[in-house]
Amino acid sequence: MTPVTAPWVRTRLRAAPGAAGALALLVALTACLAAAFPRALDRYTDAGLSRAVEQTHPDRAGFLVSAGPGPGDTREHREDELRPEDLAAHYASIVATVERPLVVDGSRSAYGVRTTYPLPVRDAWLPRPDGVPAQMVLAAPSALADHARLRSGRLPRATGAEVTASTARVEAAVTEETARTLRAEIGSVVHVPGRPGLAVHVTGIVAPRDPDGAYWSLQPELRAPALLREPGSQGPDAATYWRGGLLLAPEAAPALLGTHGSPARYWHLVPDTDALHARDLGRLSTAVAALESGPGTERLRALISPLTDVETGLDDVLTAYDRLRGDIGPLVAVAASGSGTVAAVVLLMTGGLAAGRRHAELALLRARGASLRGVAGRLLAETAAVALPAGALGLAVAVLALPGARLLPALWAAGAVTAVACLALPLRAAAAHRAVRAVSYTHLTLPTS
């Protein structure tokens, strides 16, 4: 009759299901916590970096690319540079110049044309607190309808013939705050000085969708007028005047060439905070430096104009965050090493207790001729059958509970826990049974097949 050999792993698991279940629970819980630690740390540091950028004023956290007219440009060429099609093409080129991992948030970025100098206007209906004429800044930003709600009237548009530097009449919108403070209404006309001068007709009153957002931060006067002191005057009796803004249609931008405001093109790029990761801080700093004063700037000057300039405060934000992260890094390292040590001790103690409980059984196997390698291999297979699925389960729970972080560190952490759980019992047993000893059969209980 052919003898039947009972499989070792199945026999052991059936003989002690409680111990196997306890080991599985311990490994699953420990692997879950170990895998969750680096993922939680990733999420925490990413949120800190995003928060640091969001709390910075938008004009410092973003990139302001500005370009004046090139030397020797003809009037027709300067007019074409200010048209929406040319601005949009350059915007696409600028975004393509930004190096990864820096990503531009297109929904918050904007471009257009603005006057670089405020223009005094002498219309009698504008308020003059101390007899000083009000000043106006003019801008033709992109996508005004996406960043403002129309309260009354209609949005400005360019009608009739193509707008040029000699156009004498354009339309504009003002914000509710501007209309209330400067007494502007639908149909009001602002006469801007220049060559030949420009009559700006107010056709709409709008309300910013996000008044504190990047779109309205570049020139605060476009959102709300500012009461300023006249240069050179001091004390409580200093003369004051209002400075407000007018929002022209993008197609009307060439008309700004007929004013004394020295119009310039601008592209305001806002980084996508959801794409900022603390682990990429070095590469982020490199990308910012390349665009601000490196190869990116040279490419932009070749594409747009030799007078293209790039300004940003994002490099200062990244430096400050890196310094803060360096200050708290030792505390995180202490917490990680302490938690890891406790987890390793618990798993090693579990393996040691299991080896002690089965000392007589393993000694009998050695006395009957089992090799040390064979005994250790059987114990490794036995614990692996329990620990590997439990470790995988713990890793899966951590990944699902903490999305949006790196997988590899969590995989290494859960793998380390599973490896310690698998090796603790075989190594402890191998150390205790290096030599073959006589075995007493009293009170020896062997598993049944």
Buried (B, 14 or more C-beta within 10 A) or exposed (E): EEEEEEEBBEBBBBBBEEBBEBBBEBBBBBBBBBBBBBBBBBBEBBBBBBEBBEEBEBBBBBBBBBBBBBEEBEEEEBBEBBBBEBBEEBBEBBBEBBBEBBBBBEBBBBBBBBBEEBBBBEBEEBEBEEEBBBBBBBBBBBBBEEBBEBEEBEBBBBEEEEBEBEBEBBBBBBBBBBBEBBEBEBEBEBBBBBEEEBEBBBBBBBEBEEBEBBBBBBBBBBBBBBEBBEEEEEEEEEBBBBBBBBBBBBBBBBBBBBBEBEBBBBBBBBBBBEBBBBBBBEBBBBBBBBBBEBEBBEBBBEBBBEEBBBEBBBBEBBEEBBEEBEEEEEEBEEEBEEEBEEBBEBBBEBBBBBBEEBEBBBBBBBEEEBEBEEBBBBBBBBBBBBBBBBBBBBBBBBBEEBEEBEEEBBBEBBBBBBBBBBBBBBBBBBEBBEEBEEBEEEEEEEBEE
